[in-house]
């Protein structure tokens, strides 16, 4: 079995990332340092949705997507065919198989979706409900990134090992030198993106001409794709998510840039010591960023309406 590579030290990690623009530190050790960084980040105007964040529960993890983790840990490179081609074929096969699912077919029929309109809702559903995809989750909401980074943290040590820190990553899409990131909608004919557009921009030399996001426009109510995706996939709206496509089977997201251009570091990173995780969770709870919000269940919400009524009428006068 192959293994996922990790960061063995925080100093080693620095060469792949910029220091956060909102902090003088790569690593935040104390609560006052976190508060200062957090307040500066919140003060940034993100009304145009140009800044995206990702939270990771351990600073030792590289930015692999779920398909890469599945591909590497199961040694699929050794199964058959050419590594690069077969990796993308795996995802396309999964997508085409999901289209034949009887439930999805009935939903597509109800919404009168054209064949090419089905791809993007399905990609979002596969991503958020457990299938390995070459997509990496990001969010426009810093609090959501902090929730994902801290929700499972229970143990930490006192060392400066990456295991004792979690990480928040940031990309400012307005600083898009050399067209590192281009929205797939912008390169599609008549603003009608198709999933094959992802694959035709990858050449035989393993260069990414662009990494694309599609959930920028997937949640707009005036768009039928957005109506289908956000109604059927309840996670999209509270998580304020968008997805970035990485077509390579073994290169973590951040390492592509060091190979393409050693001076290009479009990703900012701050590592936060895990002793602050409970403090951060409490702050998020005050803002109602909780599990029930991040992972919505309409059934639970409906039950809450009844329970709130019953609690109210049994209050002591």
N, C-alpha and C positions, 0 to 999 in steps of 0.2 A: 504494500500500500504506500502511495506517495504521501507527502506531508505538505501542509500549507506553511509557507515561510512566515516568520514573525520578526518583529524588531527585538533584538536582544538588549538594546540600550537606547535611551532617549537621545543621546548624542548622535548615534547612527541614524536615527529617524529624521533629524533636522535637515539633512541634505536634500530631502524630497519635498520639503514644504517651506512656505513662507511663514514667518512669525505673524501672529494676528495683528492686524492694523489697530486693534483696540486695546492692545496690551504691550508692555515693554518686556514681556516674558514669553518664552515658549511653554514654560511649565508654571502653573499656578499652585502655590503651596499653602496659602493661607486664605481664610474667608475674606479678609479685606481686599486681597488681590482679585479674588473671584468677583466680589461685588463691584469693584472698579471696572473690570473687564465687561461684566454682564450689563451694567448700566450704560456703558459706552456703546455696546452692540445694540441695545434697545433704542438708543437715541438716533441710530442711523435710519434714514428715510428709505423704507423698502416698499413704498406704495406702488412702484413700477415693477415689483417682483423681479429685481435684478440680483438679489443676494439669496443664496441657498446654503443650507447647513445640513450636516450629517453628524449624528452622535454615535459613538462606538463605546461599548462597555469596558474595553481594555485598550490601553495605548499600544500594546504589543501587536495588535491585529493590523494586518495590511488590508487595503481596500479591495478585497475580493467580492465579486457578486455571488449569488447562490449557485448559478450554473457552474462557475469556476470551482467553487468548493466541492460540488458534487462530482465534477469532471476529474479533479485532481485526487480527491480522497478515494475514488473508486478506480483510479488508474485507467480511465477510459481511453487515454492516449494509446494504450497498448492493445485495445480491442480490435480495431481495424481502420484501414484507410488513413488519409492524411489528417494530421491533428487539427489544423485550422479549419479545413472543409467540414470534417465530421462534427466538430463542436457546433458550428452554425446549423448544420443539418439537424442536430438533435433538437434544437429549439424550434426550427421550422416544422419538424415532424410533430412535436408536441402541440404546436399551434394548430396545425391542420387537423390533428386528431381531436382536439377540443371542439373544433367547429362542428364535428359530427355528433357531439353529445346531444342526446335527445332534449334535455332541459334547455340547453343553450339554443338549440334550433328553434324551439318554441318561442323563446324570448326574442330571438332575431326576427322571427316571423311576425310577432306582435308589434315590434318597433319598425317593421318594414325596412330593415337595414339592407343596403347593397352588399355585395360580397366583399368589396375592399373596405367597407366601413366596419366590418366585423373584427378585423385584426386588432385594432387598438383597444377596444373594450376587453377583448380576450387577453391581450398582453398584460393589461392592468390586473385582471382577475387572477391570472396565473401567478403574477408577482406577489399579490397580497394574500393569496390563499394556499401557499405552500409548495408550488411547483418551482423547480430550479430554472431561473431565467438569466440571461446576460444583462439584466437591468439592475442598477444600483439605486436604492431609495435615497432621495434628498427631500428637504422640506424648506419652505419659505419662512417657517416659524422657528425661531431659536428655542423657544420653550419646548416645542415638540422634540427637537433634537436632544435637548437636555433630558427630557423624559426617557427617550429610548436609551440614552447613555447610562442612566442611573437606575432604571427600574429593577434590574436584577442584582445590583451590587449589594452584597451582604458581608463580604470579608475583604480585608486589605491589611497589608503590612506597613511597616514604617520605613521601608527602604526607598531608594530612588529607582527601583526596577520599573519597567513599563507596566508590569502586572499590577502595580499599585496606583496606577493612574487610569482615568478614562479620557477620551479625546472628543473634541468638537472640531469638525472640519468646515471650512467655508470657501465658497467660490463666489466672486463678484462677476457676474456675467457681462457687466458693462466694460470691464477690463479684458476685452476679448481680442488680444493681440494674435495676429496670424490666423484669425478665424478658428481658434481652438474649439470653441463651442458654437454650433449653429443649430438653431431650432429646425427640426425636420420639416415643419410646415413651410419654412422660408425657402426650401430648395425643391419643393414639390410643385408640379404643374397645377395651376388653378387652385392652389391651397387645398389639394386633396391628397394628403400623405398616404403612402402605401408601405406596408412592412418591408417590401423588397428594396425600398429606398435605403434602408439600413445597410443592406449587404452590398449594394453596388458601389458604395464609397469606400470599400476596403480593397486594397490592391494586393498583389502577390508579394510585395515587400513588407507586408504587415505594418503599413502606415495608416493611421486614422486620419482621413481628411476632415472629419468632424465627429464630435460626439453630440448626440442629439437628445433633446427632451421633447416629450409630446404632451405631458399633462398640463403644460401652460395653457393650452387651448381645450383640453379634454373636459374641463369642468365649467366651461362657459355655457350658460343655460340656453343661449340662442342656437347652440350647435347640437344637432341630433346625436352626434357621437358623445358629446358631453352629457346630454340628458341620460343616455343609456349607461355610460360608464359610471357616473356619480350616483345614479339611483340604484344600480345593481351592485355597485361596490361601495359600501357605506364608509369605508376607511378613508376615501380620498379627501373629503371635505374637512373633517376635523384634523387630519394629519397634514393638510395643506401640501400634499406631496407632488413631486415631479420625479422623473426617472431619467437616468443617463445610461446610454448603451455602450458597453465595452465588448467588442467582437472577438477579443483574444482569449484563448482558453486558459492561459497560465500567467499572463502579465497582470499584476494588481494595477488598479486604476492609476495610482500615483507614479508607478514605474514606467508607464508608457512615455510620460513627458521627459523623464531623464534620458530615455533612449532616443527620443525624437530630437530633443534639444536640451543639453545639460543645464542651460541657463533658464529654461522655461519652467516656472513653478507657479501654476495658476491656482494652486490649492493652499489655503491658509490653515494652520493647525495650532490648537492650544491644548496642552495636556493638563488635566485637572486632577489633583490628588483625591483618591477615593474617600478619604476621611470627611470630605465635604458632601458626599452623596446624600446623606440623610437631611442635611441642612437644605440642599437644593430641592429635594423631594418635597419638603415642607413648604418651601417658597412656591413651588409649582402647584401644590394642593390649594393654596390660597387663591390661585388664579384659575382654579377648577381644571387644571391639566392633570387628569387622573386616568386610571385604566378604563373606566366606563366611558370616558370621553374619547380617548385615543382609539379604543376598540369598541365601537358602538354596537349595541344590540337593540334593535327596534322592539323586540319582545320585552326586554327588560325595561325600556323606556315606557312602554305601554303599561306594564305592571306598576311602575313607579307612580303613574297617575292615580291608580286605584289606592295604592298604599299611602300616598300623601293625603288623599281624601279620608281614609280610615283613621290615619294618625291625627288628622285635624279635628275630627268629630269626637275623638276620645280624649282630647286634651282637658285637663282640669280647668274649670272656669274660675 
